[in-house]
């Protein structure tokens, strides 16, 4: 009797536990996570991009239901996904068994954010259809047009000149782009020639390329500089969505520095002498010449005796500066060249601060002393300073001598000057006395009479 009572007591305790386990193996209206586990293992390709197809792999595992039968899966066709929505029958699964399921999807090309992959399933574990979803990240692709190449011929445009600007565009989006309008907004000193400032490409397939060309004219008075022009591109994708892209196109206006050397003025260029020459350097181009230094180099024809290197500073177009040098022109006695080159070395920077070193020659005409005398170019300068000093010394001596006699300075000066002049005249008369030419015989007598009258 006791054994029967104990058996009934044990059964009373065990049966509720068994019933509790069965009720936990599934739940009405949804799958108990302790019974069924559904995982999204992977999707390929990864990451997923708009306008592409991918394959998702799922794993279904029976965790606690004795045997799952009548097991069906169905994927939901909802934006941005499209897929086959037919029911998929899975095999029966006993406890601990798994099944791997793959399915294909397509992502709409205008998808922009992460999306939900929705699905439904049903089976013997539940009397209802259960809905669940997985969130899948999306790597959005910009509908973008990239510049494959920008060509400017010539690369540097001189003021007053024209150039061809060719833009090669590439569609980097996964869809075809249409009605591509390219607008180049011109401003001073640029203007379009022969054509307008707009171009159109009808369509461009993914990774496709197409080129457009603009003809550009630069104003003659344009400054040497780099410029940027606004470039606007508008286009549409296959869903008629409009996109706009704003860029800057860089153009360079440049011309090489041009200058001219001239012999501004000089002493007569006679071989064997040391004339001073003034050289002018003029900016005859459209570019600035900055931080200009000019050096005159000695050669076998001449030697620079002054400072050979002179700093001239900055020159603007149509401006000039001068430099003065003293040179010794070497003597030449046989087969002497009439013209010799003066060799200059110049150092300066252009508008873009590029250092430029240049060498240039200026030909000058030189003369022998005989030629200089023939053409009236003699530079022999007679100095009368010594004569003046000698006269002053003589006058001073005679004044002192007279002052000692008369003790009157003004009278002494007057007498000294008078005697000095008379002495010179006597000297001239004495010279004429020794001359025997007939036409000057009477000159001494006349001078003597003139001197007597002066007394």
C-alpha positions as CSV (number, residue, x, y, z in Angstrom):
1,X,0.0,0.0,0.0
2,X,2.8,2.3,0.8
3,X,4.5,1.5,-2.5
4,X,1.3,2.4,-4.4
5,X,1.0,5.7,-2.6
6,X,4.6,6.6,-3.3
7,X,4.2,5.7,-7.0
8,X,1.1,7.9,-7.2
9,X,3.0,10.7,-5.5
10,X,5.9,10.5,-7.9
11,X,3.6,10.5,-11.0
12,X,1.8,13.5,-9.5
13,X,5.2,15.4,-9.4
14,X,6.6,14.2,-12.8
15,X,3.5,14.7,-15.1
16,X,3.3,18.5,-14.7
17,X,7.0,18.7,-15.5
18,X,6.6,16.7,-18.7
19,X,3.6,18.9,-19.7
20,X,5.7,22.0,-19.0
21,X,8.5,20.7,-21.3
22,X,6.1,20.1,-24.2
23,X,4.6,23.5,-23.9
24,X,8.1,25.1,-24.0
25,X,9.0,23.4,-27.3
26,X,6.8,25.8,-29.3
27,X,4.6,28.7,-28.6
28,X,1.5,29.8,-30.3
29,X,2.1,32.8,-32.5
30,X,5.9,32.5,-32.7
31,X,8.9,30.2,-32.5
32,X,10.4,29.8,-29.1
33,X,14.2,30.7,-29.3
34,X,14.8,27.6,-27.3
35,X,13.1,25.5,-30.0
36,X,14.2,27.0,-33.4
37,X,17.2,29.1,-34.3
38,X,17.4,30.9,-37.7
39,X,20.7,32.6,-38.7
40,X,21.8,34.7,-41.6
41,X,25.2,33.3,-42.3
42,X,26.4,35.4,-45.2
43,X,25.5,37.4,-48.3
44,X,27.6,37.5,-51.5
45,X,28.8,39.8,-52.8
46,X,29.6,41.9,-49.7
47,X,29.1,44.7,-49.2
48,X,25.8,45.0,-51.0
49,X,25.4,47.9,-53.3
50,X,22.4,49.5,-55.0
51,X,21.4,48.0,-58.3
52,X,23.1,44.7,-57.7
53,X,22.1,41.1,-57.1
54,X,23.2,39.1,-54.0
55,X,22.8,35.6,-52.6
56,X,21.9,35.2,-48.9
57,X,22.7,32.0,-46.9
58,X,20.6,31.0,-43.9
59,X,21.0,28.2,-41.4
60,X,17.9,26.7,-39.6
61,X,18.5,24.6,-36.5
62,X,16.0,22.6,-34.4
63,X,17.0,23.2,-30.8
64,X,14.2,21.6,-28.8
65,X,11.2,20.4,-30.8
66,X,10.9,16.7,-31.1
67,X,10.4,16.8,-34.9
68,X,9.6,19.7,-37.1
69,X,7.4,18.8,-40.0
70,X,5.5,20.7,-42.7
71,X,8.3,23.3,-42.5
72,X,7.9,26.1,-45.1
73,X,9.9,29.3,-45.7
74,X,8.7,32.3,-47.8
75,X,10.6,35.5,-48.5
76,X,8.8,38.8,-48.8
77,X,9.1,41.0,-51.9
78,X,9.4,44.5,-50.3
79,X,11.3,47.7,-51.4
80,X,14.2,47.8,-52.0
81,X,14.3,44.0,-52.5
82,X,12.8,41.9,-55.2
83,X,12.9,38.1,-55.0
84,X,11.0,34.9,-55.7
85,X,8.2,34.8,-53.2
86,X,7.1,31.2,-53.7
87,X,7.0,29.0,-50.6
88,X,10.1,26.9,-50.0
89,X,9.6,23.5,-48.3
90,X,12.3,22.5,-45.9
91,X,12.9,18.9,-44.9
92,X,11.8,17.6,-41.5
93,X,14.1,18.4,-38.7
94,X,14.6,16.4,-35.6
95,X,16.2,17.9,-32.4
96,X,19.7,19.1,-33.1
97,X,19.5,18.9,-36.9
98,X,20.3,21.9,-39.2
99,X,19.5,22.9,-42.7
100,X,21.2,25.5,-44.9
101,X,19.1,27.6,-47.2
102,X,20.3,30.0,-50.0
103,X,18.1,32.5,-51.8
104,X,18.7,35.2,-54.5
105,X,17.7,38.9,-54.2
106,X,18.0,42.1,-56.2
107,X,18.5,45.5,-54.7
108,X,16.9,48.5,-56.3
109,X,19.3,51.0,-57.9
110,X,17.9,53.9,-55.9
111,X,18.3,52.2,-52.5
112,X,20.1,54.6,-50.2
113,X,20.1,53.1,-46.7
114,X,20.2,49.8,-44.9
115,X,17.2,47.6,-45.4
116,X,15.3,44.7,-43.8
117,X,15.2,41.3,-45.4
118,X,11.8,40.1,-44.4
119,X,10.7,36.4,-44.4
120,X,8.0,34.2,-43.0
121,X,7.9,30.5,-41.9
122,X,5.6,28.0,-40.6
123,X,5.7,24.4,-39.3
124,X,4.4,21.8,-36.8
125,X,5.9,23.8,-34.0
126,X,3.3,26.6,-34.4
127,X,-0.3,27.0,-35.6
128,X,0.5,30.4,-37.1
129,X,2.7,31.9,-39.7
130,X,5.7,33.7,-38.1
131,X,7.3,36.8,-39.6
132,X,10.9,37.8,-38.9
133,X,13.6,40.0,-40.6
134,X,17.3,40.6,-40.8
135,X,18.8,44.1,-41.1
136,X,21.4,44.3,-43.9
137,X,23.7,47.2,-44.3
138,X,23.9,48.8,-47.7
139,X,27.0,50.5,-49.2
140,X,25.4,53.3,-51.3
141,X,27.0,54.3,-54.5
142,X,27.0,57.9,-55.5
143,X,25.8,58.5,-59.0
144,X,29.0,60.0,-59.9
145,X,30.8,61.2,-63.0
146,X,34.6,61.4,-62.6
147,X,37.1,63.1,-64.8
148,X,39.3,60.5,-66.5
149,X,41.4,63.2,-68.1
150,X,41.5,67.0,-68.6
151,X,43.6,68.2,-71.5
152,X,44.5,71.8,-72.3
153,X,46.3,72.5,-75.6
154,X,48.5,74.4,-75.1
155,X,48.9,73.7,-71.4
156,X,49.8,77.4,-70.7
157,X,47.9,79.9,-72.7
158,X,49.5,83.2,-73.6
159,X,47.5,86.5,-73.4
160,X,45.6,87.0,-76.7
161,X,45.9,83.3,-77.6
162,X,43.3,80.5,-77.7
163,X,43.3,77.0,-76.5
164,X,41.3,73.7,-76.6
165,X,40.0,72.4,-73.3
166,X,39.0,68.7,-73.6
167,X,37.2,67.0,-70.7
168,X,37.0,63.2,-70.7
169,X,34.2,62.0,-68.3
170,X,33.8,58.5,-67.0
171,X,30.6,57.1,-65.4
172,X,31.7,55.5,-62.1
173,X,28.1,54.6,-61.2
174,X,26.7,51.0,-61.7
175,X,23.8,52.4,-63.8
176,X,23.5,54.2,-67.1
177,X,23.5,58.0,-66.7
178,X,21.6,60.1,-69.2
179,X,21.2,63.8,-70.3
180,X,24.6,64.8,-69.1
181,X,24.9,68.6,-69.4
182,X,28.4,70.2,-68.9
183,X,28.4,73.9,-68.4
184,X,31.7,75.9,-68.2
185,X,31.0,79.3,-66.7
186,X,33.4,81.8,-68.3
187,X,34.7,84.9,-66.7
188,X,37.4,87.5,-67.4
189,X,39.9,87.0,-69.0
190,X,38.3,84.0,-70.7
191,X,35.6,83.7,-73.3
192,X,34.2,81.0,-75.6
193,X,35.0,81.1,-79.3
194,X,33.3,79.3,-82.2
195,X,31.0,77.5,-79.7
196,X,28.8,78.1,-76.6
197,X,29.8,77.3,-73.1
198,X,27.6,74.2,-72.8
199,X,27.9,70.6,-74.0
200,X,25.7,67.5,-73.7
201,X,26.3,63.8,-73.6
202,X,23.1,61.8,-74.3
203,X,24.0,58.8,-72.2
204,X,26.9,57.1,-70.6
205,X,27.0,53.4,-69.6
206,X,28.6,52.2,-66.4
207,X,32.4,52.7,-66.7
208,X,31.8,54.3,-70.1
209,X,33.8,57.3,-71.2
210,X,33.0,60.3,-73.4
211,X,34.8,63.6,-74.2
212,X,33.7,67.2,-74.8
213,X,35.8,70.1,-76.0
214,X,35.6,73.9,-75.3
215,X,37.4,76.5,-77.3
216,X,38.8,79.2,-75.0
217,X,40.0,82.7,-75.9
218,X,42.2,84.7,-73.5
219,X,42.1,88.5,-73.4
220,X,45.2,90.2,-74.8
221,X,45.6,92.2,-71.6
222,X,45.2,89.2,-69.3
223,X,47.5,89.1,-66.3
224,X,50.0,86.2,-66.0
225,X,48.3,84.0,-63.3
226,X,46.4,80.8,-62.6
227,X,42.6,81.0,-62.8
228,X,39.7,78.7,-61.9
229,X,36.5,78.5,-63.8
230,X,33.3,77.1,-62.3
231,X,32.2,73.8,-64.0
232,X,28.6,72.5,-63.5
233,X,27.5,69.0,-64.5
234,X,23.9,67.8,-64.3
235,X,22.7,64.3,-65.1
236,X,20.0,61.7,-64.5
237,X,20.0,58.0,-63.6
238,X,17.7,55.3,-64.9
239,X,15.0,56.3,-62.4
240,X,14.9,59.9,-63.6
241,X,16.6,61.2,-60.4
242,X,18.6,64.4,-61.1
243,X,22.1,64.9,-59.8
244,X,24.3,68.0,-59.9
245,X,28.0,68.2,-59.5
246,X,30.0,71.5,-59.1
247,X,33.7,71.6,-59.8
248,X,36.5,74.0,-60.6
249,X,38.5,73.9,-63.8
250,X,42.0,75.4,-63.5
251,X,43.7,77.2,-66.4
252,X,47.1,78.9,-66.5
253,X,47.8,82.1,-68.5
254,X,51.5,82.4,-69.0
255,X,54.1,83.6,-71.5
256,X,57.8,83.5,-71.2
257,X,59.6,86.7,-70.2
258,X,60.9,88.8,-73.1
259,X,63.4,91.5,-72.8
260,X,65.7,93.6,-75.0
261,X,69.3,94.9,-74.3
262,X,70.4,98.1,-75.8
263,X,73.5,100.3,-75.7
264,X,71.8,103.4,-74.2
265,X,74.9,105.7,-74.3
266,X,78.7,105.4,-74.0
267,X,82.0,107.1,-74.4
268,X,83.7,106.6,-77.8
269,X,84.4,102.9,-78.0
270,X,88.1,103.1,-78.9
271,X,90.4,100.2,-78.5
272,X,93.0,100.7,-75.9
273,X,90.8,103.0,-73.8
274,X,88.4,102.6,-70.9
275,X,85.0,103.9,-71.9
276,X,81.9,103.9,-69.7
277,X,78.8,102.2,-71.3
278,X,75.2,102.5,-70.2
279,X,73.1,99.4,-71.0
280,X,69.3,99.5,-70.9
281,X,67.2,96.4,-70.3
282,X,63.5,96.7,-71.4
283,X,60.7,94.3,-70.6
284,X,59.0,93.9,-74.0
285,X,56.8,90.9,-73.1
286,X,53.6,90.4,-71.1
287,X,55.2,88.9,-68.1
288,X,56.9,90.5,-65.1
289,X,60.6,90.2,-64.6
290,X,61.3,90.0,-60.9
291,X,64.5,90.2,-58.8
292,X,66.6,90.9,-61.8
293,X,70.4,90.9,-61.6
294,X,72.7,91.5,-64.6
295,X,76.3,90.6,-64.8
296,X,78.8,91.7,-67.5
297,X,81.4,89.0,-68.1
298,X,85.0,89.8,-69.2
299,X,86.2,88.2,-72.4
300,X,89.4,88.2,-74.5
301,X,88.2,91.4,-76.1
302,X,87.6,93.5,-73.1
303,X,87.9,93.6,-69.3
304,X,85.2,94.8,-66.9
305,X,86.9,97.3,-64.6
306,X,83.8,98.4,-62.6
307,X,81.5,96.2,-60.5
308,X,80.4,93.5,-63.0
309,X,77.1,92.6,-61.3
310,X,74.3,95.1,-60.9
311,X,70.9,94.5,-59.3
312,X,68.0,96.1,-61.3
313,X,65.0,94.9,-59.2
314,X,61.5,94.3,-60.8
315,X,60.4,95.2,-64.3
316,X,56.8,95.3,-65.4
317,X,55.8,95.0,-69.1
318,X,56.9,98.1,-71.1
319,X,59.3,99.1,-68.3
320,X,63.1,99.4,-68.4
321,X,66.1,99.9,-66.2
322,X,69.7,100.9,-66.9
323,X,73.1,99.7,-65.7
324,X,76.5,101.4,-66.1
325,X,79.8,99.6,-66.6
326,X,83.3,100.7,-67.2
327,X,85.3,98.4,-69.5
328,X,88.8,98.4,-70.9
329,X,88.8,97.6,-74.6
330,X,92.0,95.7,-75.4
331,X,94.3,96.9,-78.1
332,X,94.4,95.1,-81.4
333,X,97.0,95.5,-84.1
334,X,96.2,92.9,-86.8
335,X,92.9,91.8,-88.3
336,X,90.9,93.6,-85.6
337,X,87.1,92.9,-85.6
338,X,85.1,96.0,-85.8
339,X,82.2,94.5,-83.7
340,X,82.6,92.6,-80.5
341,X,79.9,91.1,-78.3
342,X,79.3,92.2,-74.7
343,X,78.3,89.0,-72.8
344,X,75.6,89.4,-70.1
345,X,74.4,86.8,-67.6
346,X,70.9,87.5,-66.2
347,X,69.2,86.0,-63.2
348,X,65.5,86.7,-62.5
349,X,62.2,85.1,-61.5
350,X,58.9,85.0,-63.5
351,X,55.4,85.6,-62.3
352,X,55.3,82.1,-60.7
353,X,58.6,82.7,-58.9
354,X,60.4,80.2,-61.2
355,X,64.2,81.0,-61.2
356,X,65.5,81.7,-64.6
357,X,69.1,82.0,-65.7
358,X,69.9,83.4,-69.1
359,X,72.8,84.6,-71.2
360,X,72.6,87.2,-73.9
361,X,75.1,89.2,-76.0
362,X,75.0,92.8,-77.2
363,X,77.2,93.6,-80.1
364,X,79.0,97.0,-80.1
365,X,81.1,98.8,-82.7
366,X,84.7,99.6,-81.7
367,X,87.2,101.8,-83.4
368,X,91.0,102.1,-83.6
369,X,92.5,105.4,-82.6
370,X,93.1,106.3,-86.2
371,X,89.5,105.6,-87.0
372,X,88.3,107.6,-84.0
373,X,90.4,110.6,-85.1
374,X,89.0,110.2,-88.7
375,X,85.4,110.2,-87.4
376,X,86.0,112.9,-84.8
377,X,85.5,110.5,-81.9
378,X,88.8,111.3,-80.1
379,X,88.4,111.2,-76.4
380,X,91.7,112.9,-75.6
381,X,90.8,115.3,-72.9
382,X,93.4,118.1,-72.3
383,X,93.6,119.3,-68.8
384,X,94.6,122.9,-68.2
385,X,94.6,122.5,-64.4
386,X,98.4,122.4,-64.2
387,X,98.7,125.5,-66.4
388,X,96.2,127.3,-64.2
389,X,98.1,126.4,-61.1
390,X,101.4,127.5,-62.7
391,X,99.9,130.9,-63.6
392,X,98.5,131.4,-60.1
393,X,101.9,130.5,-58.6
394,X,103.7,133.0,-60.8
395,X,101.1,135.7,-60.1
396,X,101.4,135.0,-56.4
397,X,105.2,135.2,-56.5
398,X,105.1,138.5,-58.5
399,X,102.5,139.9,-56.1
400,X,104.6,139.1,-53.0
401,X,107.6,140.6,-54.7
402,X,105.8,143.9,-55.6
403,X,104.1,144.1,-52.1
404,X,107.6,144.1,-50.5
405,X,108.4,147.2,-52.6
406,X,105.1,149.2,-52.2
407,X,103.5,147.8,-49.1
408,X,100.2,148.2,-50.8
409,X,98.4,144.8,-51.6
410,X,95.9,146.0,-54.3
411,X,98.6,148.0,-56.1
412,X,101.0,145.0,-55.8
413,X,98.4,142.7,-57.4
414,X,97.6,145.2,-60.2
415,X,101.3,145.6,-61.0
416,X,102.0,141.9,-60.8
417,X,99.2,141.1,-63.3
418,X,100.4,143.9,-65.7
419,X,103.9,142.7,-65.6
420,X,102.8,139.1,-66.2
421,X,100.8,140.1,-69.3
422,X,103.6,142.2,-70.6
423,X,106.0,139.3,-70.1
424,X,103.8,137.0,-72.1
425,X,103.5,139.5,-74.9
426,X,107.3,140.0,-74.9
427,X,107.7,136.2,-75.2
428,X,105.4,136.1,-78.2
429,X,107.2,139.1,-79.8
430,X,110.5,137.4,-79.3
431,X,109.2,134.3,-81.1
432,X,108.0,136.4,-84.0
433,X,111.4,138.2,-84.2
434,X,113.0,134.9,-85.2
435,X,110.5,134.3,-87.9
436,X,111.6,135.4,-91.4
437,X,108.5,135.1,-93.4
438,X,107.6,138.1,-95.3
439,X,104.0,138.3,-94.3
440,X,104.9,138.6,-90.6
441,X,107.8,141.0,-90.9
442,X,105.9,143.9,-89.6
443,X,104.2,142.1,-86.7
444,X,106.9,142.7,-84.1
445,X,107.1,146.4,-84.9
446,X,103.4,146.7,-84.6
447,X,103.4,144.8,-81.3
448,X,106.2,147.0,-79.9
449,X,104.3,150.1,-80.8
450,X,101.2,148.6,-79.1
451,X,103.1,147.8,-75.9
452,X,104.6,151.3,-75.8
453,X,101.1,152.7,-76.0
454,X,100.0,150.5,-73.1
455,X,102.7,152.0,-70.9
